[in-house]
């Protein structure tokens, strides 16, 4: 009897995912933003190692790309913490006190 209960519990644990579909969608968006940041960060080198190319220090590689990577990691953290099953509650969760104005 106890063996059957354990088997059912193991089956339930194996068949369920940790995250829901919404979490995975937000994670894919975050991965896309991170990948875009790394793509924008690449390039700017010189074919000849004796020639310096100042293009490596432009705004896109120094400011925009690292900001996109950090924003992407922020989206990933949000996707992990997102709970799509949580019901939206009203802003007033506590009953109003009649003694306060």
DSSP file (Angstrom, degrees, kcal/mol; ACC not computed):
  #  RESIDUE AA STRUCTURE BP1 BP2  ACC     N-H-->O    O-->H-N    N-H-->O    O-->H-N    TCO  KAPPA ALPHA  PHI   PSI    X-CA   Y-CA   Z-CA
    1    1 A X     >        0   0    0      0, 0.0     4,-1.5     0, 0.0     3,-0.1   0.000 360.0 360.0 360.0 -48.8    0.0    0.0    0.0
    2    2 A X  H  >  +     0   0    0      1,-0.2     4,-2.0     2,-0.2     5,-0.1   0.831 360.0  59.1 -66.0 -31.7    2.7    2.5    1.0
    3    3 A X  H  > S+     0   0    0      1,-0.2     4,-2.0     2,-0.2    -1,-0.2   0.888 103.7  50.6 -64.2 -39.9    4.7    1.4   -2.1
    4    4 A X  H  > S+     0   0    0      2,-0.2     4,-2.2     1,-0.2    -1,-0.2   0.873 108.2  52.4 -67.4 -37.4    1.9    2.4   -4.4
    5    5 A X  H  X S+     0   0    0     -4,-1.5     4,-2.4     1,-0.2    -1,-0.2   0.920 109.3  49.3 -64.4 -42.5    1.6    5.9   -2.8
    6    6 A X  H  X S+     0   0    0     -4,-2.0     4,-2.5     1,-0.2    -2,-0.2   0.894 109.6  51.8 -64.2 -39.0    5.3    6.5   -3.3
    7    7 A X  H  X S+     0   0    0     -4,-2.0     4,-2.2     2,-0.2    -1,-0.2   0.910 110.4  48.5 -63.5 -41.7    5.1    5.5   -6.9
    8    8 A X  H  X S+     0   0    0     -4,-2.2     4,-2.1     2,-0.2    -2,-0.2   0.909 111.8  49.1 -65.1 -41.4    2.2    7.9   -7.5
    9    9 A X  H  X S+     0   0    0     -4,-2.4     4,-2.1     1,-0.2    -2,-0.2   0.902 110.8  50.1 -65.1 -40.3    4.1   10.7   -5.8
   10   10 A X  H  X S+     0   0    0     -4,-2.5     4,-2.2     1,-0.2    -1,-0.2   0.893 109.9  51.1 -64.4 -39.3    7.2   10.0   -7.9
   11   11 A X  H  X S+     0   0    0     -4,-2.2     4,-1.9     1,-0.2    -1,-0.2   0.892 109.8  49.9 -64.6 -39.3    5.1   10.0  -11.1
   12   12 A X  H  X S+     0   0    0     -4,-2.1     4,-0.7     1,-0.2    -2,-0.2   0.903 112.1  47.6 -66.0 -40.1    3.6   13.4  -10.1
   13   13 A X  H  < S+     0   0    0     -4,-2.1     3,-0.4     1,-0.2    -2,-0.2   0.865 113.1  48.3 -69.8 -35.4    7.0   14.9   -9.4
   14   14 A X  H  < S+     0   0    0     -4,-2.2    -1,-0.2     1,-0.2    -2,-0.2   0.850 109.9  50.8 -73.0 -34.2    8.5   13.6  -12.6
   15   15 A X  H  < S+     0   0    0     -4,-1.9     2,-0.4    -5,-0.2    -1,-0.2   0.561  95.4  83.2 -85.8  -6.9    5.7   14.8  -14.9
   16   16 A X     <  -     0   0    0     -4,-0.7     2,-0.2    -3,-0.4     3,-0.0  -0.773  69.9-137.2-102.1 142.9    5.5   18.4  -13.7
   17   17 A X        -     0   0    0     -2,-0.4    -2,-0.1     2,-0.1    -3,-0.0  -0.564  14.2-130.1 -89.1 157.7    7.8   21.2  -14.8
   18   18 A X  S    S+     0   0    0     -2,-0.2     2,-0.2     2,-0.0    -1,-0.1   0.916  91.4  35.6 -72.1 -43.1    9.3   23.7  -12.5
   19   19 A X  S    S-     0   0    0      1,-0.1     2,-0.1    64,-0.0    -2,-0.1  -0.683  80.1-124.2-110.7 162.8    8.2   26.7  -14.6
   20   20 A X     >  -     0   0    0     -2,-0.2     4,-1.8     1,-0.0     3,-0.2  -0.402  38.7 -92.7 -95.6 177.6    5.1   27.4  -16.6
   21   21 A X  H  > S+     0   0    0      1,-0.2     4,-2.1     2,-0.2     5,-0.2   0.876 124.5  55.7 -60.9 -39.8    4.9   28.4  -20.3
   22   22 A X  H  > S+     0   0    0      1,-0.2     4,-2.2     2,-0.2    -1,-0.2   0.889 105.2  53.1 -61.8 -39.9    4.9   32.1  -19.5
   23   23 A X  H  > S+     0   0    0     -3,-0.2     4,-2.3     1,-0.2    -1,-0.2   0.929 109.7  47.7 -61.2 -45.5    8.2   31.7  -17.5
   24   24 A X  H  X S+     0   0    0     -4,-1.8     4,-2.2     1,-0.2    -1,-0.2   0.866 109.6  53.2 -66.1 -35.5    9.8   30.0  -20.5
   25   25 A X  H  X S+     0   0    0     -4,-2.1     4,-1.8     2,-0.2    -1,-0.2   0.928 111.1  45.6 -64.2 -43.9    8.6   32.7  -22.9
   26   26 A X  H  X S+     0   0    0     -4,-2.2     4,-2.3     1,-0.2    -2,-0.2   0.876 111.0  54.4 -67.3 -36.0   10.1   35.5  -20.7
   27   27 A X  H  X S+     0   0    0     -4,-2.3     4,-2.5     2,-0.2    -1,-0.2   0.903 106.9  50.5 -63.2 -40.9   13.3   33.5  -20.4
   28   28 A X  H  X S+     0   0    0     -4,-2.2     4,-2.1     2,-0.2    -1,-0.2   0.883 109.2  51.2 -65.2 -37.5   13.6   33.2  -24.2
   29   29 A X  H  X S+     0   0    0     -4,-1.8     4,-2.1     2,-0.2    -2,-0.2   0.927 110.7  49.3 -63.0 -43.7   13.1   37.0  -24.5
   30   30 A X  H  X S+     0   0    0     -4,-2.3     4,-2.4     1,-0.2    -2,-0.2   0.904 110.1  50.1 -61.9 -42.4   15.9   37.5  -21.9
   31   31 A X  H  X S+     0   0    0     -4,-2.5     4,-2.6     1,-0.2    -1,-0.2   0.878 109.3  52.5 -64.0 -37.0   18.2   35.2  -23.7
   32   32 A X  H  X S+     0   0    0     -4,-2.1     4,-2.3     2,-0.2    -2,-0.2   0.897 109.5  48.3 -64.2 -40.4   17.5   37.1  -26.9
   33   33 A X  H  X S+     0   0    0     -4,-2.1     4,-2.1     2,-0.2    -2,-0.2   0.904 112.6  48.7 -67.0 -41.0   18.4   40.4  -25.3
   34   34 A X  H  X S+     0   0    0     -4,-2.4     4,-2.2     2,-0.2    -2,-0.2   0.928 112.0  48.7 -63.3 -44.6   21.6   39.0  -23.8
   35   35 A X  H  X S+     0   0    0     -4,-2.6     4,-2.3     1,-0.2    -2,-0.2   0.896 109.8  52.2 -63.1 -40.0   22.6   37.5  -27.2
   36   36 A X  H  X S+     0   0    0     -4,-2.3     4,-2.4     1,-0.2    -1,-0.2   0.896 108.1  52.3 -62.1 -39.9   21.8   40.9  -28.9
   37   37 A X  H  X S+     0   0    0     -4,-2.1     4,-1.4     1,-0.2    -2,-0.2   0.916 110.7  46.1 -62.3 -43.7   24.1   42.6  -26.4
   38   38 A X  H  X S+     0   0    0     -4,-2.2     4,-1.0     2,-0.2    -1,-0.2   0.858 111.4  52.4 -69.3 -33.4   27.0   40.2  -27.1
   39   39 A X  H >< S+     0   0    0     -4,-2.3     3,-0.5     1,-0.2    -2,-0.2   0.919 110.4  47.9 -66.0 -42.2   26.5   40.6  -30.8
   40   40 A X  H 3< S+     0   0    0     -4,-2.4    -1,-0.2     1,-0.2    -2,-0.2   0.788 108.7  55.9 -68.1 -25.8   26.6   44.3  -30.5
   41   41 A X  H 3< S+     0   0    0     -4,-1.4    -1,-0.2    -5,-0.2    -2,-0.2   0.731  93.8  87.6 -76.9 -22.3   29.7   44.1  -28.4
   42   42 A X  S << S+     0   0    0     -4,-1.0     2,-0.1    -3,-0.5    -3,-0.0  -0.236  72.7  29.5 -78.0 166.1   31.6   42.0  -31.0
   43   43 A X        +     0   0    0      1,-0.1     3,-0.1     3,-0.0    -3,-0.0  -0.294  52.1 116.0  86.3-170.3   33.7   43.4  -33.8
   44   44 A X        +     0   0    0      1,-0.3    12,-0.4    -2,-0.1    11,-0.1   0.440  51.8 129.5  86.4   1.0   35.7   46.6  -34.1
   45   45 A X        -     0   0    0     10,-0.1     2,-0.4    11,-0.1    -1,-0.3  -0.224  56.6-115.2 -80.9 175.8   39.1   44.9  -34.4
   46   46 A X        -     0   0    0      1,-0.1    -1,-0.1    -3,-0.1     7,-0.0  -0.877   3.9-141.6-113.4 144.9   41.7   45.6  -36.9
   47   47 A X  S    S+     0   0    0     -2,-0.4     2,-0.6     1,-0.1    -1,-0.1   0.860  95.3  58.1 -70.0 -35.5   42.9   43.2  -39.6
   48   48 A X  S >  S-     0   0    0      1,-0.1     3,-1.6     3,-0.1    -1,-0.1  -0.862  75.2-152.4 -98.0 120.7   46.5   44.5  -39.1
   49   49 A X  T 3  S+     0   0    0     -2,-0.6    -1,-0.1     1,-0.3    -2,-0.0   0.667  94.1  60.7 -68.5 -13.5   47.8   44.1  -35.6
   50   50 A X  T 3  S+     0   0    0      2,-0.0     2,-0.5    -3,-0.0    -1,-0.3   0.551  93.8  75.0 -86.9  -7.9   50.1   47.1  -36.0
   51   51 A X  S <  S-     0   0    0     -3,-1.6     2,-0.4     2,-0.0    -5,-0.1  -0.915  75.8-140.1-110.8 127.8   47.3   49.5  -36.8
   52   52 A X        -     0   0    0     -2,-0.5     2,-0.6    -7,-0.0    -7,-0.1  -0.711   9.7-156.3 -86.6 133.1   45.0   50.7  -33.9
   53   53 A X    >   -     0   0    0     -2,-0.4     3,-1.4    -9,-0.1     4,-0.1  -0.928   6.2-164.3-110.2 109.0   41.3   51.0  -34.7
   54   54 A X  G >  S+     0   0    0     -2,-0.6     3,-1.7     1,-0.3    -1,-0.1   0.554  76.1  89.2 -70.7  -4.5   39.5   53.5  -32.4
   55   55 A X  G >  S+     0   0    0      1,-0.3     3,-1.3   -11,-0.1    -1,-0.3   0.699  71.1  73.6 -64.3 -18.4   36.2   52.0  -33.5
   56   56 A X  G <  S+     0   0    0     -3,-1.4    -1,-0.3   -12,-0.4    -2,-0.1   0.737  94.6  52.2 -67.8 -21.7   36.6   49.6  -30.6
   57   57 A X  G <  S+     0   0    0     -3,-1.7    -1,-0.3    -4,-0.1    -2,-0.1   0.052  81.6 129.7-102.9  25.0   35.7   52.4  -28.2
   58   58 A X  S <> S-     0   0    0     -3,-1.3     4,-1.8     1,-0.1     3,-0.4  -0.256  73.0-102.2 -77.8 171.4   32.5   53.6  -29.8
   59   59 A X  H  >>S+     0   0    0      1,-0.2     4,-2.4     2,-0.2     5,-1.6   0.834 116.4  58.3 -62.5 -36.7   29.3   54.2  -27.9
   60   60 A X  I  4>S+     0   0    0      1,-0.2     5,-2.4     3,-0.2    -1,-0.2   0.899 112.6  37.7 -63.2 -42.2   27.6   50.9  -29.1
   61   61 A X  I  45S+     0   0    0     -3,-0.4     5,-0.2    -6,-0.2    -1,-0.2   0.779 124.0  39.2 -82.5 -27.4   30.4   48.7  -27.7
   62   62 A X  I  <5S+     0   0    0     -4,-1.8    -2,-0.2     3,-0.1    -3,-0.2   0.833 133.2  11.0 -92.8 -35.9   31.1   50.6  -24.5
   63   63 A X  I  X5S+     0   0    0     -4,-2.4     4,-1.5    -5,-0.3    -3,-0.2   0.841 125.1  43.2-110.5 -54.8   27.6   51.7  -23.4
   64   64 A X  I  ><S+     0   0    0     -5,-1.6     4,-2.4     2,-0.2     5,-0.2   0.936 111.6  48.6 -68.3 -50.7   24.8   50.0  -25.3
   65   65 A X  H  ><S+     0   0    0     -5,-2.4     4,-2.1     1,-0.2    -1,-0.2   0.925 113.3  45.1 -63.0 -48.3   25.9   46.4  -25.5
   66   66 A X  H  > S+     0   0    0     -5,-0.2     4,-2.3     1,-0.2    -1,-0.2   0.878 112.5  53.5 -63.6 -33.6   26.8   46.0  -21.8
   67   67 A X  H  X S+     0   0    0     -4,-1.5     4,-2.5     2,-0.2    -2,-0.2   0.912 108.6  49.5 -64.5 -41.1   23.5   47.7  -20.8
   68   68 A X  H  X S+     0   0    0     -4,-2.4     4,-2.5     2,-0.2    -2,-0.2   0.890 109.6  51.5 -64.3 -38.9   21.6   45.2  -23.0
   69   69 A X  H  X S+     0   0    0     -4,-2.1     4,-2.1     2,-0.2    -2,-0.2   0.932 112.1  46.0 -63.8 -44.6   23.4   42.3  -21.4
   70   70 A X  H  X S+     0   0    0     -4,-2.3     4,-2.1     2,-0.2    -2,-0.2   0.895 112.1  50.7 -66.0 -39.4   22.6   43.5  -17.9
   71   71 A X  H  X S+     0   0    0     -4,-2.5     4,-2.2     2,-0.2    -1,-0.2   0.900 108.9  53.0 -63.1 -39.8   18.9   44.2  -18.8
   72   72 A X  H  X S+     0   0    0     -4,-2.5     4,-2.0     2,-0.2    -2,-0.2   0.900 108.1  49.3 -62.1 -41.3   18.8   40.7  -20.2
   73   73 A X  H  X S+     0   0    0     -4,-2.1     4,-2.1     2,-0.2    -1,-0.2   0.875 109.4  53.0 -65.9 -35.5   20.0   39.2  -17.0
   74   74 A X  H  X S+     0   0    0     -4,-2.1     4,-2.2     2,-0.2    -2,-0.2   0.896 107.8  50.7 -63.3 -39.9   17.4   41.3  -15.2
   75   75 A X  H  X S+     0   0    0     -4,-2.2     4,-2.5     2,-0.2    -2,-0.2   0.884 108.4  53.2 -63.7 -38.8   14.7   39.8  -17.4
   76   76 A X  H  X S+     0   0    0     -4,-2.0     4,-1.9     2,-0.2    -2,-0.2   0.916 108.6  48.5 -63.5 -42.8   16.0   36.3  -16.6
   77   77 A X  H  X S+     0   0    0     -4,-2.1     4,-2.1     1,-0.2    -2,-0.2   0.921 111.9  50.1 -62.8 -42.9   15.7   37.0  -12.9
   78   78 A X  H  X S+     0   0    0     -4,-2.2     4,-1.4     1,-0.2    -2,-0.2   0.904 108.6  52.6 -60.7 -41.7   12.2   38.3  -13.4
   79   79 A X  H  < S+     0   0    0     -4,-2.5    -1,-0.2     1,-0.2    -2,-0.2   0.864 109.8  48.6 -64.2 -35.7   11.3   35.2  -15.4
   80   80 A X  H  < S+     0   0    0     -4,-1.9    -1,-0.2     1,-0.2    -2,-0.2   0.899 116.3  42.0 -70.2 -39.9   12.6   32.9  -12.6
   81   81 A X  H  < S+     0   0    0     -4,-2.1    -2,-0.2    -5,-0.2    -1,-0.2   0.613  88.7 113.5 -83.5 -12.0   10.6   34.8  -10.0
   82   82 A X     <  -     0   0    0     -4,-1.4     2,-0.6    -5,-0.2   -59,-0.1  -0.382  48.4-164.6 -64.7 131.8    7.4   35.2  -12.1
   83   83 A X    >   -     0   0    0      1,-0.1     3,-1.1    -2,-0.1    -1,-0.1  -0.874   9.1-179.1-118.5  96.3    4.5   33.3  -10.7
   84   84 A X  T 3  S+     0   0    0     -2,-0.6    -1,-0.1     1,-0.2    -2,-0.0   0.679  78.9  62.0 -71.7 -15.4    1.8   33.1  -13.5
   85   85 A X  T 3  S+     0   0    0      2,-0.1    -1,-0.2   -65,-0.0     2,-0.2   0.637  75.9 109.7 -83.8 -13.7   -0.6   31.1  -11.2
   86   86 A X    <   -     0   0    0     -3,-1.1     2,-0.2     1,-0.1    -3,-0.0  -0.436  68.9-131.5 -66.4 128.9   -0.9   34.0   -8.7
   87   87 A X        -     0   0    0     -2,-0.2     2,-0.5     1,-0.1    -1,-0.1  -0.569  23.1-107.7 -81.3 144.5   -4.3   35.5   -8.9
   88   88 A X        -     0   0    0     -2,-0.2     2,-0.3     1,-0.0    -1,-0.1  -0.588  38.5-156.6 -74.3 122.7   -4.5   39.3   -9.1
   89   89 A X        -     0   0    0     -2,-0.5     4,-0.1     1,-0.1    -1,-0.0  -0.651  21.4-101.0 -98.3 156.4   -5.8   40.5   -5.8
   90   90 A X        -     0   0    0     -2,-0.3    -1,-0.1     2,-0.2     3,-0.0  -0.310  32.6-112.0 -70.7 161.6   -7.5   43.8   -5.2
   91   91 A X  S    S+     0   0    0      1,-0.2     2,-0.9     2,-0.1     3,-0.2   0.730 108.1  65.6 -69.0 -20.7   -5.5   46.7   -3.8
   92   92 A X        +     0   0    0      1,-0.2    -1,-0.2     4,-0.0    -2,-0.2  -0.819  53.4 154.6-105.2  94.7   -7.5   46.5   -0.6
   93   93 A X        +     0   0    0     -2,-0.9     2,-0.4    -4,-0.1    -1,-0.2   0.696  61.2  61.8 -91.3 -20.8   -6.7   43.2    1.0
   94   94 A X  S    S-     0   0    0     -3,-0.2     2,-0.1     1,-0.0     3,-0.1  -0.836  92.7-108.3-106.3 143.6   -7.5   44.3    4.6
   95   95 A X        -     0   0    0     -2,-0.4     2,-0.1     1,-0.1    -2,-0.1  -0.397  41.9-102.5 -67.4 146.3  -10.9   45.5    5.7
   96   96 A X        -     0   0    0      1,-0.1     2,-0.5    -4,-0.1    -1,-0.1  -0.424  29.9-124.5 -69.7 141.2  -11.2   49.1    6.3
   97   97 A X    >   -     0   0    0      1,-0.1     3,-0.9    -2,-0.1    -1,-0.1  -0.752  10.2-149.1 -85.8 127.3  -11.2   50.2   10.0
   98   98 A X  T 3  S+     0   0    0     -2,-0.5    -1,-0.1     1,-0.2    -2,-0.0   0.721  92.5  63.5 -71.0 -18.8  -14.3   52.3   10.8
   99   99 A X  T 3  S+     0   0    0      2,-0.0     2,-0.3    -3,-0.0    -1,-0.2   0.679  92.3  73.7 -80.4 -17.1  -12.4   54.2   13.4
  100  100 A X    <         0   0    0     -3,-0.9    -4,-0.0     1,-0.1     0, 0.0  -0.686 360.0 360.0 -98.8 152.0   -9.9   55.8   11.0
  101  101 A X              0   0    0     -2,-0.3    -1,-0.1     0, 0.0    -3,-0.0   0.381 360.0 360.0-115.0 360.0  -10.6   58.5    8.5
